[in-house]
Amino acid sequence: MTPREERYGDRLYSHRNPGEADRLGALARVFDPYSFERLRPLATPGLRTCDVGAGLGTVAAWLMDACREQATVVDLDVRHLGGRGFHEIQADITEPAFTPGLFDLVHARFLLMHLRERENVLARMARWVRPGGWLVVSDAWDLGPASSPCAAYRETAAVASELASGTTGSDLNLGRSYPRPLAGLGFTEVGFAVDVPPLHGGGPLARFWSGTANASRPALVERLGDATVDEALAYLADPATQDLGIAMVTMWGRRP
Ligand SMILES: C[S@@+](CC[C@H](N)C(=O)[O-])C[C@H]1O[C@@H](n2cnc3c(N)ncnc32)[C@H](O)[C@@H]1O
C-alpha cells in the first residue's frame, strides 16, 4: 500500500497551526472587496447560497447579509465558523458521495487550487447549483513575484510554489486557466475578471505571503539558505516596498 499523499490542512495550512487564522485573515482583508464586487450583481435577496471551503467565513457572512437568507458553509475544519448563524457542514468535499444540497449560488475562493481532484470537484460543485443558479469560483494566478525587481522575493516565491505543488498538489497558477472550465461544463453567461491588488510592505498581502513562507520555512531554507529567505521576508516587511503578489481570477456562470 502506498502512503496517503499529504493534503491541504493535514499539516501545512492546518487550522490548528498558530498563525493560520492570521494568514487567512490577511487573505480575506485583501480579496474580500474584490469578491464582494463580483458577487454583488448576482447576490439578490432570497437566494440560497453555499460557500465551499469557507475559511473564516467572511464571504459567507457577506452573502447572508446580501441575500437575507441563512448561508451554508462547508469546510474541512469549521472552528472559525461557529456562532454566526451559518448552516455549518464539516466535510471533505473531495469525498465523491458528499453533497451539501441544491443552491441558487455556490461560491468557492482559493479552494480548487489546493485540491488534486479539482476537475472532479468542480464538476460536482456544478451539480449543487439549481438550474438558473450561479457558480462563482476564484483562484490564484501567481502573477507578481516572477517579475519582481527583488531577486530574493522572486526566488523564494518560485520555490514556495514548487513546494506547494509537490507537497499538497496545490496549483498557484490555476486561475490562469479560467474561465474555460465553466464553459466546458455547459454553463451559460460565463464571465471572468482578474484582480491584481498592490502589495505594500507590511500590508495584508505581504503578511499573507510571509505567513505562507513561514509555514514551509524549513523546506525553503533547505533549498535557498537562510539569507535569501530572510531577505525576502525583510523586503515584504519593509514599508518602502511597493510590489505585486498573487492575483485573483474569478469565473462565474449560470447553470442551464
Ligand atoms: C486558502 S483557504 C481559503 C478560505 C476562504 N475561501 C477565503 O478565500 O478566505 C482554503 C479553505 O478550504 C478548506 N479546504 C481545503 N481542502 C478542503 C476539502 N477537501 N474539503 C473542504 N474544505 C477544504 C480549508 O480548510 C480552508 O478553510
PDBQT file of the ligand as one rigid body, heavy atoms in Angstrom, charges set to zero:
ROOT
HETATM    1  C1  LIG A 301      -6.899  29.070   1.269  1.00  0.00    +0.000 C 
HETATM    2  S1  LIG A 301      -8.242  28.767   2.327  1.00  0.00    +0.000 S 
HETATM    3  C2  LIG A 301      -9.456  29.895   1.642  1.00  0.00    +0.000 C 
HETATM    4  C3  LIG A 301     -10.508  30.278   2.645  1.00  0.00    +0.000 C 
HETATM    5  C4  LIG A 301     -11.615  31.205   2.096  1.00  0.00    +0.000 C 
HETATM    6  N1  LIG A 301     -12.338  30.596   0.993  1.00  0.00    +0.000 N 
HETATM    7  C5  LIG A 301     -11.056  32.535   1.649  1.00  0.00    +0.000 C 
HETATM    8  O1  LIG A 301     -10.810  32.720   0.456  1.00  0.00    +0.000 OA
HETATM    9  O2  LIG A 301     -10.846  33.424   2.516  1.00  0.00    +0.000 OA
HETATM   10  C6  LIG A 301      -8.887  27.183   1.790  1.00  0.00    +0.000 C 
HETATM   11  C7  LIG A 301     -10.040  26.684   2.669  1.00  0.00    +0.000 C 
HETATM   12  O3  LIG A 301     -10.550  25.483   2.074  1.00  0.00    +0.000 OA
HETATM   13  C8  LIG A 301     -10.685  24.475   3.072  1.00  0.00    +0.000 C 
HETATM   14  N2  LIG A 301     -10.476  23.163   2.439  1.00  0.00    +0.000 N 
HETATM   15  C9  LIG A 301      -9.315  22.689   1.898  1.00  0.00    +0.000 A 
HETATM   16  N3  LIG A 301      -9.490  21.440   1.430  1.00  0.00    +0.000 NA
HETATM   17  C10 LIG A 301     -10.790  21.111   1.671  1.00  0.00    +0.000 A 
HETATM   18  C11 LIG A 301     -11.568  19.950   1.431  1.00  0.00    +0.000 A 
HETATM   19  N4  LIG A 301     -11.043  18.868   0.854  1.00  0.00    +0.000 N 
HETATM   20  N5  LIG A 301     -12.867  19.947   1.822  1.00  0.00    +0.000 NA
HETATM   21  C12 LIG A 301     -13.406  21.053   2.427  1.00  0.00    +0.000 A 
HETATM   22  N6  LIG A 301     -12.715  22.184   2.679  1.00  0.00    +0.000 NA
HETATM   23  C13 LIG A 301     -11.423  22.210   2.319  1.00  0.00    +0.000 A 
HETATM   24  C14 LIG A 301      -9.598  24.804   4.085  1.00  0.00    +0.000 C 
HETATM   25  O4  LIG A 301      -9.880  24.241   5.365  1.00  0.00    +0.000 OA
HETATM   26  C15 LIG A 301      -9.612  26.334   4.089  1.00  0.00    +0.000 C 
HETATM   27  O5  LIG A 301     -10.542  26.858   5.009  1.00  0.00    +0.000 OA
ENDROOT
TORSDOF 0
